[in-house]
Amino acid sequence: MQQNAFNGQAPATAADTDTFMVTHLLPIDWKGLVAATCCGGAMQTCSAALKLTATLVAYDLFKRHNPANHRPQAVTIGKVTTVVGTIIAIVSSPLFGHYTTIFEVQQLICYIARRSPPLFLVGCSGRRLPGGPAFLTLVAGRPWARWFS
């Protein structure tokens, strides 16, 4: 391994490696392509999350309790849900500012994701299971989560 690579300018931390490689190794044309790709991926992720939330609220929650409502009302509810979800995301984004890498943020998601497989398996096994135990498992499901970790 070469000790004095890049004239001694190495990334300060492992989190800076990607940025360092883009700024020092790629030609200017490719830097723009990488930046556009990263922005596009972030926008697509946000769009998918907002679309999923709007569909969940409009069809699974609202339409289930008001089956006589028509499609235009569901579309309006989906639009309102998207705006509210965007505002919540903007307001809550400073809460995640102290994390240095995306991998630390993903650890938060793992606490919920570990509880999802047992809920999915039990939910598929019966038609009319009560929602209370499922919610309790999601909130405080440490015994179930240990089986799937």
PEVEN-V541503 format. One record per pair of residues at least 24 apart in sequence whose C-alpha atoms are under 10 Angstrom apart, sorted by sequence separation. I is the first residue (numbers start at 1). J is the second residue. D is the distance in whole Angstrom. If there is no record, write none. Layout:
i=[I	I]
j=[J	J]
d=[D	D]
This chain:
i=[54	55	57	114	115	53	54	56	57	113	115	116	119	52	54	55	112	115	118	51	54	55	111	112	114	115	117	118	50	51	53	54	111	112	114	115	116	117	50	53	54	112	115	116	118	51	52	54	111	114	115	117	118	50	51	54	111	114	115	117	50	53	113	114	115	116	49	50	112	114	115	50	51	111	114	115	47	50	113	114	49	50	113	49	47	50	110	46	46	16	15	16	15	14	15	15]
j=[78	79	81	138	139	78	79	81	82	138	140	141	144	78	80	81	138	141	144	78	81	82	138	139	141	142	144	145	78	79	81	82	139	140	142	143	144	145	79	82	83	141	144	145	147	81	82	84	141	144	145	147	148	81	82	85	142	145	146	148	82	85	145	146	147	148	82	83	145	147	148	84	85	145	148	149	82	85	148	149	85	86	149	86	86	89	149	86	89	100	100	101	101	101	102	103]
d=[4	10	7	9	8	8	7	10	10	9	9	10	9	10	8	9	7	6	7	8	5	9	10	8	9	8	9	8	9	9	7	6	10	10	9	9	9	8	10	7	9	9	7	8	9	9	9	10	10	9	5	10	8	8	7	8	9	5	9	7	6	8	9	8	10	9	9	9	9	9	8	10	10	9	7	9	9	7	10	7	9	7	10	10	10	10	10	9	9	10	7	9	6	10	9	10]
